[in-house]
Amino acid sequence: MPARLKLNLFSPLPPLRSEIANHTAHLLPPLGRLADVTVWTSQEDWAAPDAEGVRVRRFRPDAPPWPAINEARATFFNIGNNTALHGDIFRVAGVVPGVAILHDTVLQHFFAGLAVHHGWRSEYLDAMRRHHGAEGLEQGRRLLTGGVGASDLAHRFPLTLAAADRATALVCHVPDGARALEARTRLPVYRLDLSTDLAGVQEPTAAAKTADGEPRRLVMFGHLGFNRRLPSLLRALAEMPERDAFRLDIYGQIEDEAEARRLTASLGLGRLVEAHGFVPQQDLDRGIARAHLAVNLRYPSMGEASASQLRTWALGLPSLVTRTGWYATLPEDAVFFVEPEDEIGGIKRHLARLLTRPGAFEAAGRRGRALVASRHSPERYAEGLVEIARQAPMQHGRRAAVDLAHASSRALAGMVGMEGLQRAAPGVAEEITLLTRPAPPR
């Protein structure tokens, strides 16, 4: 019987308020059935499931546990846009070769946060220069002096590949992001569908939600930053003659809570909107389940797939999404699209339709739940990670080839100039391929 693979997974864990932490918790039981997994976290406290084949250990970013890390066949790093949650993981990923799982493919906010709040200023400017040229360097300097914000730079200067300086491979959850990465790096790029757990999640019936004359409930949840479009939803609701037929429940953290409260009051929506803050998962699920429609708008997209969308579907709830990024790839019969150029008008039309044709929305929720079951299970995601881990020798060879090519190019350019480099490049590439080819299995 072949020995089980040994894997490292660096990730935040519950009880941190993070969908990536929740995703990891759902993933560990099926992953532990396929491999021996060590989950590394810099948290002092965590609540991971008691899963066979899984152990959790704490690491210090300034002293990576080299002997234990080197025991594994492959090491995975969860990287997202929250500096507080992923900064320590990124520091280890900068010195330990492994597979970077990019939960966002626009990472300007992450690296700007490291620069502004964690002393990573010179490294940030160097990354902006290497990945985005002279203009990137200039804009990076402007950010550090307060002349621009990360949101102003995010899509022109995403800094995606700055997360891959030591990576042996990349994992992406969105098709467009995977294609863009493949065009810009020689590293292997894999795409896996983000997962969520249907265990214990029952699809509520429409009859259980609605009594005659009761309002239709809308729900928003998660980290509600600038791109989640809460102000647009509030303005659309305020403009509707039928506004009293709706109630809006908000769960999670509102990035600019004071401004949201001010806008809600100025639009006269105070009695229609309730912000619940962070609540336990079971309370959140109850809040989602009693709703008639989730509002999951994202503009601009940060290149992410949405755990919130999967949770919405898992509970059989229809949703409004922006036709952009990953969301634009979702089936037309499973979501209701809002066009970025007609955001408020689109929201109003869908809300009016919810009042007159609720059956169409209920059908979309059922279709979404079927998609989660068929494409977004933790078991399928775990199988994908194990298959990626089996390809580790090829990935390390590719990483070595990329590093050797960069070093050779710099050295040759200094000796023979650019013209000489162009003439020598084919022969150098052939030698690098021979030197870095993985040894055949014994």
C-alpha positions as CSV (number, residue, x, y, z in Angstrom):
1,M,0.0,0.0,0.0
2,P,1.6,3.3,-1.0
3,A,2.4,5.8,1.8
4,R,0.1,8.7,2.3
5,L,1.2,12.1,1.1
6,K,2.3,14.6,3.7
7,L,1.0,18.1,3.1
8,N,1.5,21.5,4.8
9,L,-1.3,24.1,4.6
10,F,-0.7,27.6,5.9
11,S,-4.0,29.3,6.6
12,P,-6.1,31.3,9.0
13,L,-8.6,29.3,11.0
14,P,-11.8,29.9,12.9
15,P,-12.7,31.7,15.1
16,L,-11.1,34.5,12.9
17,R,-13.8,36.3,11.0
18,S,-12.6,35.1,7.6
19,E,-14.3,33.2,4.8
20,I,-10.9,31.7,4.0
21,A,-10.7,30.4,7.6
22,N,-14.2,28.9,7.2
23,H,-13.2,27.4,3.8
24,T,-10.2,25.7,5.4
25,A,-12.3,24.3,8.2
26,H,-14.7,22.7,5.8
27,L,-11.9,21.4,3.7
28,L,-9.9,19.6,6.4
29,P,-12.0,16.5,7.0
30,P,-12.0,15.3,3.3
31,L,-8.4,16.4,2.9
32,G,-7.4,14.4,6.0
33,R,-9.0,11.3,4.5
34,L,-6.6,11.6,1.5
35,A,-3.4,12.8,3.0
36,D,-1.5,13.5,6.3
37,V,-2.1,17.3,6.7
38,T,-0.3,19.7,9.0
39,V,-2.2,23.1,9.2
40,W,0.1,25.9,10.2
41,T,-1.3,29.1,11.8
42,S,0.2,32.0,13.6
43,Q,-3.0,32.4,15.7
44,E,-2.7,31.9,19.5
45,D,-6.2,30.2,19.5
46,W,-8.0,28.3,16.9
47,A,-11.1,26.1,16.5
48,A,-10.3,23.5,13.8
49,P,-12.4,20.4,13.3
50,D,-11.2,17.2,14.9
51,A,-10.4,15.4,11.7
52,E,-8.5,12.2,11.1
53,G,-5.2,12.8,9.4
54,V,-5.1,16.5,10.4
55,R,-3.0,18.2,13.0
56,V,-2.7,22.0,13.7
57,R,0.5,23.6,14.7
58,R,1.5,27.2,15.4
59,F,4.3,28.9,13.6
60,R,6.4,32.1,14.1
61,P,7.0,34.0,10.8
62,D,10.5,35.0,11.9
63,A,11.4,31.4,12.7
64,P,9.8,29.0,10.2
65,P,9.8,25.4,11.5
66,W,12.2,24.1,8.8
67,P,12.5,20.4,9.8
68,A,8.7,19.9,10.1
69,I,8.0,21.8,6.9
70,N,10.5,19.8,5.0
71,E,8.9,16.5,5.9
72,A,6.0,17.3,3.5
73,R,5.6,16.5,-0.2
74,A,4.0,19.8,-0.8
75,T,3.3,23.1,1.0
76,F,0.2,25.3,0.3
77,F,-0.2,28.9,1.3
78,N,-3.6,30.6,1.5
79,I,-3.2,34.2,0.3
80,G,-6.0,36.8,0.5
81,N,-6.3,40.6,0.6
82,N,-6.5,40.9,4.4
83,T,-3.0,41.9,5.6
84,A,-3.8,41.1,9.3
85,L,-4.9,37.5,8.4
86,H,-2.3,36.7,5.7
87,G,0.7,38.8,6.4
88,D,2.5,36.2,8.5
89,I,1.7,33.5,5.9
90,F,3.1,35.6,3.1
91,R,6.4,36.1,5.1
92,V,6.9,32.4,5.3
93,A,5.9,32.0,1.6
94,G,8.7,34.4,0.8
95,V,11.3,31.9,2.1
96,V,9.6,28.5,1.7
97,P,8.9,27.2,-1.8
98,G,5.3,26.1,-2.1
99,V,2.0,26.5,-3.9
100,A,0.3,29.9,-3.5
101,I,-3.5,29.6,-3.4
102,L,-4.6,33.1,-4.5
103,H,-8.1,33.7,-3.1
104,D,-7.9,37.2,-4.7
105,T,-6.0,37.9,-7.9
106,V,-5.9,41.7,-7.3
107,L,-3.6,42.0,-4.3
108,Q,-2.7,45.8,-4.3
109,H,-4.6,46.2,-1.0
110,F,-2.7,43.4,0.6
111,F,0.7,44.7,-0.3
112,A,-0.2,48.4,0.4
113,G,-1.3,47.3,3.8
114,L,2.0,45.6,4.4
115,A,3.8,48.8,3.3
116,V,1.8,51.3,5.3
117,H,1.1,49.4,8.5
118,H,3.9,46.8,8.7
119,G,7.1,48.5,7.5
120,W,7.3,46.8,4.1
121,R,7.9,50.1,2.3
122,S,11.1,49.4,0.4
123,E,9.9,45.9,-0.5
124,Y,6.6,47.4,-1.8
125,L,8.3,49.9,-4.0
126,D,10.6,47.2,-5.4
127,A,7.6,45.0,-6.1
128,M,5.8,47.9,-7.9
129,R,8.9,48.5,-10.0
130,R,9.5,44.9,-10.9
131,H,6.0,44.0,-11.7
132,H,4.6,47.3,-13.1
133,G,7.6,49.3,-14.3
134,A,8.5,53.0,-13.8
135,E,4.9,54.1,-13.6
136,G,4.2,51.5,-10.9
137,L,7.1,52.7,-8.9
138,E,5.9,56.3,-9.2
139,Q,2.4,55.4,-8.1
140,G,3.7,53.3,-5.2
141,R,5.6,56.4,-4.0
142,R,2.4,58.4,-4.2
143,L,0.6,55.8,-2.2
144,L,3.2,55.9,0.6
145,T,2.9,59.7,0.8
146,G,-0.9,59.6,0.9
147,G,-1.4,60.9,-2.7
148,V,-3.5,58.0,-3.8
149,G,-5.2,55.0,-2.1
150,A,-4.9,51.3,-2.8
151,S,-8.4,51.3,-4.4
152,D,-7.2,53.9,-6.9
153,L,-4.3,51.6,-8.0
154,A,-5.8,48.1,-7.6
155,H,-6.8,47.3,-11.2
156,R,-3.9,49.0,-13.0
157,F,-1.3,47.7,-10.6
158,P,-2.7,44.5,-9.1
159,L,0.7,43.1,-7.8
160,T,-0.6,39.6,-8.3
161,L,2.7,38.0,-9.1
162,A,4.4,39.7,-6.1
163,A,2.8,36.8,-4.1
164,A,4.7,34.3,-6.3
165,D,8.3,35.3,-5.9
166,R,9.1,31.9,-4.2
167,A,6.1,30.0,-5.4
168,T,6.4,26.7,-7.2
169,A,2.8,26.9,-8.6
170,L,-0.3,29.0,-8.3
171,V,-3.9,28.0,-7.6
172,C,-6.7,30.4,-8.8
173,H,-10.5,30.0,-8.3
174,V,-11.6,32.1,-11.3
175,P,-11.2,31.3,-15.0
176,D,-10.2,34.8,-16.2
177,G,-7.7,35.1,-13.4
178,A,-6.1,31.7,-14.3
179,R,-5.8,32.7,-17.9
180,A,-4.3,36.1,-17.0
181,L,-1.7,34.4,-14.8
182,E,-0.8,31.8,-17.4
183,A,0.0,34.6,-19.8
184,R,2.4,36.3,-17.4
185,T,4.3,33.5,-15.7
186,R,6.1,30.3,-16.5
187,L,4.9,28.7,-13.3
188,P,2.2,26.0,-13.4
189,V,-1.3,27.6,-12.8
190,Y,-4.2,25.4,-11.6
191,R,-7.8,26.3,-11.3
192,L,-10.0,24.8,-8.6
193,D,-13.6,25.7,-7.9
194,L,-14.0,27.2,-4.5
195,S,-16.0,25.0,-2.2
196,T,-18.5,25.1,0.6
197,D,-20.0,22.4,2.9
198,L,-23.6,21.3,2.4
199,A,-23.5,19.0,5.5
200,G,-26.4,20.0,7.8
201,V,-27.6,22.8,5.6
202,Q,-31.2,22.3,4.7
203,E,-32.8,24.1,1.8
204,P,-35.8,26.0,3.3
205,T,-39.1,26.0,1.4
206,A,-40.7,29.2,0.1
207,A,-43.8,28.5,2.2
208,A,-41.8,28.5,5.3
209,K,-40.6,32.0,4.5
210,T,-43.6,34.0,3.4
211,A,-46.9,34.7,4.9
212,D,-49.6,36.8,3.1
213,G,-48.9,40.5,3.5
214,E,-45.4,40.2,5.0
215,P,-42.5,42.0,3.5
216,R,-39.9,40.4,1.3
217,R,-36.6,40.2,3.1
218,L,-33.3,41.1,1.5
219,V,-29.9,40.1,3.0
220,M,-26.3,41.2,2.7
221,F,-23.5,39.6,4.6
222,G,-19.7,39.3,4.9
223,H,-17.1,42.1,4.9
224,L,-18.9,45.0,3.2
225,G,-16.2,47.1,1.8
226,F,-16.5,49.8,-0.9
227,N,-17.0,47.4,-3.7
228,R,-20.0,45.6,-2.2
229,R,-22.3,48.5,-3.3
230,L,-24.3,49.0,-0.2
231,P,-25.0,52.7,-1.0
232,S,-26.4,51.8,-4.4
233,L,-28.7,49.2,-2.8
234,L,-29.9,51.8,-0.3
235,R,-30.5,54.4,-3.0
236,A,-32.4,51.9,-5.2
237,L,-34.6,50.9,-2.4
238,A,-35.4,54.5,-1.5
239,E,-36.5,55.3,-5.0
240,M,-39.0,52.4,-5.2
241,P,-42.7,53.2,-4.7
242,E,-43.0,49.7,-3.1
243,R,-40.1,50.3,-0.7
244,D,-42.3,49.4,2.3
245,A,-42.7,45.9,0.9
246,F,-39.0,45.1,1.7
247,R,-36.8,44.7,4.7
248,L,-33.0,44.6,4.5
249,D,-30.9,42.6,7.0
250,I,-27.1,43.3,7.1
251,Y,-24.7,40.8,8.7
252,G,-21.0,41.3,9.2
253,Q,-18.6,44.3,9.1
254,I,-19.6,47.5,7.2
255,E,-16.3,49.2,6.2
256,D,-17.7,52.7,6.6
257,E,-20.4,52.1,9.1
258,A,-20.9,55.7,10.1
259,E,-21.5,56.7,6.5
260,A,-23.9,53.8,6.0
261,R,-26.0,54.9,9.0
262,R,-26.0,58.5,7.8
263,L,-27.1,57.5,4.3
264,T,-29.8,55.2,5.6
265,A,-31.2,57.9,7.8
266,S,-31.1,60.6,5.1
267,L,-33.0,58.3,2.7
268,G,-35.7,57.7,5.3
269,L,-35.0,53.9,5.4
270,G,-34.3,53.6,9.1
271,R,-37.2,51.3,9.8
272,L,-36.5,49.1,6.8
273,V,-32.8,48.4,7.5
274,E,-31.3,46.5,10.4
275,A,-27.5,46.0,10.8
276,H,-26.8,42.9,13.0
277,G,-23.0,43.0,13.0
278,F,-21.1,39.7,13.3
279,V,-23.2,36.8,14.5
280,P,-22.4,33.1,15.0
281,Q,-22.6,30.9,11.9
282,Q,-25.9,29.3,12.9
283,D,-27.5,32.7,13.4
284,L,-26.2,33.9,10.1
285,D,-27.5,30.8,8.3
286,R,-30.9,31.4,9.9
287,G,-30.9,35.0,8.7
288,I,-30.0,34.0,5.2
289,A,-32.5,31.2,5.1
290,R,-35.4,33.4,6.1
291,A,-34.6,35.9,3.3
292,H,-36.1,36.0,-0.2
293,L,-33.1,37.5,-2.0
294,A,-29.4,38.0,-1.3
295,V,-27.6,41.0,-2.6
296,N,-24.0,40.0,-3.5
297,L,-22.9,42.9,-5.7
298,R,-19.1,43.4,-6.4
299,Y,-17.7,46.3,-8.3
300,P,-15.0,46.4,-9.0
301,S,-14.2,42.7,-8.5
302,M,-10.8,41.9,-6.9
303,G,-10.5,38.7,-9.0
304,E,-12.1,36.6,-6.3
305,A,-14.6,33.8,-6.3
306,S,-17.3,34.4,-3.6
307,A,-17.7,32.2,-0.5
308,S,-20.7,34.3,0.2
309,Q,-22.3,33.3,-3.1
310,L,-21.7,29.6,-2.4
311,R,-23.2,30.0,1.1
312,T,-26.2,31.8,-0.5
313,W,-26.7,28.9,-2.9
314,A,-26.2,26.3,-0.3
315,L,-29.2,27.7,1.5
316,G,-31.2,27.7,-1.7
317,L,-31.4,31.5,-1.9
318,P,-31.5,33.5,-5.1
319,S,-29.1,36.4,-5.4
320,L,-28.2,39.6,-7.3
321,V,-24.7,39.8,-8.6
322,T,-22.7,42.2,-10.7
323,R,-21.9,41.1,-14.2
324,T,-18.2,41.3,-13.7
325,G,-15.2,39.0,-13.0
326,W,-16.1,35.5,-11.7
327,Y,-19.7,36.5,-11.2
328,A,-20.1,37.1,-14.9
329,T,-19.4,33.4,-15.6
330,L,-22.2,32.2,-13.4
331,P,-25.2,30.5,-15.1
332,E,-28.0,32.9,-16.2
333,D,-30.6,30.6,-14.5
334,A,-28.8,30.6,-11.1
335,V,-28.4,34.4,-10.4
336,F,-29.9,37.7,-11.4
337,F,-27.4,40.0,-13.1
338,V,-27.0,43.8,-12.5
339,E,-25.0,45.6,-15.1
340,P,-22.3,48.0,-13.7
341,E,-23.4,50.8,-16.0
342,D,-27.0,50.6,-14.8
343,E,-26.6,49.5,-11.2
344,I,-29.5,51.3,-9.5
345,G,-31.9,50.8,-12.3
346,G,-31.1,47.1,-12.5
347,I,-31.5,46.6,-8.7
348,K,-34.9,48.3,-8.9
349,R,-36.1,46.2,-11.8
350,H,-35.1,42.9,-10.0
351,L,-36.8,44.0,-6.7
352,A,-40.0,44.9,-8.5
353,R,-39.9,41.5,-10.3
354,L,-39.4,39.7,-6.9
355,L,-42.8,41.1,-5.8
356,T,-44.6,39.9,-9.0
357,R,-42.8,36.8,-10.0
358,P,-41.3,35.1,-6.9
359,G,-41.4,31.7,-8.5
360,A,-38.5,32.7,-10.9
361,F,-36.4,33.6,-7.9
362,E,-37.1,30.4,-6.0
363,A,-36.1,28.4,-9.1
364,A,-32.8,30.2,-9.3
365,G,-32.1,29.4,-5.7
366,R,-32.7,25.7,-6.3
367,R,-30.5,25.8,-9.4
368,G,-27.7,27.4,-7.3
369,R,-27.9,24.7,-4.6
370,A,-27.6,22.0,-7.3
371,L,-24.5,23.7,-8.6
372,V,-22.9,23.7,-5.1
373,A,-23.5,20.0,-4.8
374,S,-22.1,19.1,-8.2
375,R,-19.1,21.5,-8.6
376,H,-18.2,23.1,-5.3
377,S,-17.9,20.3,-2.7
378,P,-15.0,20.2,-0.2
379,E,-14.3,16.6,-1.4
380,R,-13.7,17.8,-4.9
381,Y,-11.5,20.6,-3.8
382,A,-9.4,18.3,-1.6
383,E,-8.9,15.9,-4.5
384,G,-7.6,18.8,-6.5
385,L,-5.1,19.8,-3.9
386,V,-3.8,16.2,-3.6
387,E,-3.4,16.0,-7.4
388,I,-1.5,19.2,-7.4
389,A,0.7,17.9,-4.6
390,R,1.6,14.8,-6.6
391,Q,3.1,17.1,-9.3
392,A,5.5,18.7,-6.8
393,P,8.7,17.5,-8.6
394,M,7.7,19.1,-11.9
395,Q,6.7,22.3,-10.1
396,H,10.0,22.6,-8.3
397,G,11.8,22.0,-11.6
398,R,9.9,24.7,-13.2
399,R,10.6,27.1,-10.4
400,A,14.4,26.3,-10.6
401,A,14.2,26.9,-14.4
402,V,12.5,30.3,-13.9
403,D,15.1,31.4,-11.3
404,L,18.0,30.2,-13.4
405,A,16.7,31.9,-16.5
406,H,16.4,35.2,-14.7
407,A,19.9,34.9,-13.2
408,S,21.4,33.9,-16.5
409,S,19.7,36.7,-18.4
410,R,21.0,39.3,-16.0
411,A,24.6,37.9,-16.1
412,L,24.7,37.6,-19.9
413,A,23.2,41.0,-20.5
414,G,26.0,42.4,-18.3
415,M,28.7,40.6,-20.3
416,V,27.5,40.7,-23.9
417,G,24.7,43.2,-24.0
418,M,21.1,42.8,-25.2
419,E,22.1,41.8,-28.7
420,G,24.4,39.0,-27.5
421,L,21.7,37.9,-25.1
422,Q,19.2,37.5,-27.8
423,R,21.6,35.3,-29.9
424,A,22.6,33.2,-26.9
425,A,19.0,32.8,-25.5
426,P,17.9,29.6,-27.3
427,G,21.0,27.7,-26.3
428,V,20.8,28.9,-22.7
429,A,17.1,27.9,-22.6
430,E,18.0,24.4,-23.8
431,E,20.7,23.9,-21.2
432,I,18.4,25.2,-18.4
433,T,15.7,22.7,-19.5
434,L,18.2,19.8,-19.2
435,L,19.5,21.0,-15.9
436,T,16.1,21.4,-14.2
437,R,14.3,18.4,-15.7
438,P,12.9,16.3,-12.8
439,A,14.5,12.9,-12.3
440,P,12.4,10.0,-13.5
441,P,10.5,8.1,-10.8
442,R,12.3,5.0,-9.4
